Amino acid sequence: MDPRTVDEFLAISWPEGERHELHDGRVIAGTLPTRAHQTLLMALAYTLANGLHDPWEVLLAAGIASPTRAHTCYQVDLLVTCEPPQPRQRIIHAPVLLVEVLSPSTQANDRNRKLPDYRQMPSVQEVLLIDSEAMHVELYRRFEGTRWLSEILREPTDLLHLESVGLDLALADLYRRVIFPGDEAAA
């Protein structure tokens, strides 16, 4: 079977709540996110939505096409864009901030496949990888056009500074309601 194109992939009607991506023409089904994953996304989405104004928009589980792979379409956990909306739009073409929450089953793909593709998108200014099983955040920030800096945050007092959207957030606030594996007995 020939690889599916992005247009063919987008024409498929998936049941509500199912998550799929297209990797080099192959449809990849996602697993249900953990509660920690959802909690982190909601904490960040809430903070962003309350701190940003028009034309900024925060979107969850949004589709973006890979700029370097013709038969690839990702569903990013969270993104921020000021791209004007279009009727029935399924792909965001100009994200500024991309966020992936890492889990054991997704972290290799998020780091080794998605991150390099995300950094090839000209509109993207920052990419944020948030670990769902430990207090660990990786921020990748574009500078001088095609160069990137990375910052690793691990302490509750560390301040996550998102230049792309003008937002600061302490890790303690981001992870406030997350229980890490091994901490279940203390909860």
Phi, psi and omega in degrees: 000135178292151178296144177289147173273167176299318179298318178296319178298315182292339180281348180284135177262106179272148173301145181306133177091346177281145183242127180221151173228163177245118180243109180050043176088356179254134177281128180244122178275140179265165177262165176294135180288152177286167177298320178300318178302310181295321180297315179297316179298315182293321178298315180290317180299316180298314180298315179295312183299325180280341182260348183252154179231168179309138011265011182292143177221136178258127181234139176256144177052044182272150179271138171222143178268141177292133179283346185245352182235114187298330184247043184224131178221123182257154170248100183282144183300314182208144174215160174237135179215160169239019176294130178298136181290150177239152177301135177057027182292130179243343180242132174265128186262339185226061175288149178256320179235131176239136183231130172237133173265123185275140172227166180305325183279343184245345190298323179296316179294317180296319182281314190269339182246305185290312183306311178300322177293317180302320182289348177274350180280119186301330182282338186288124179257330180214146173232132183240125174248121184244122179283134180267354183244000177200155177285096185204119180233134175246124179246126177248124185236130177286141171212154180050044174082286186244001180266154183227141172251149175237149179224135178247130180241134183223345186260147179305329181275352178298139181256120175278114181251112178261098181298323185302330183236004178065049183229139173241140181211126177287142178301325178302323179286321179297316185265011188309320185253012183267132174253124183276153174305137183095340179264001184301322182294332181279345183280000000 
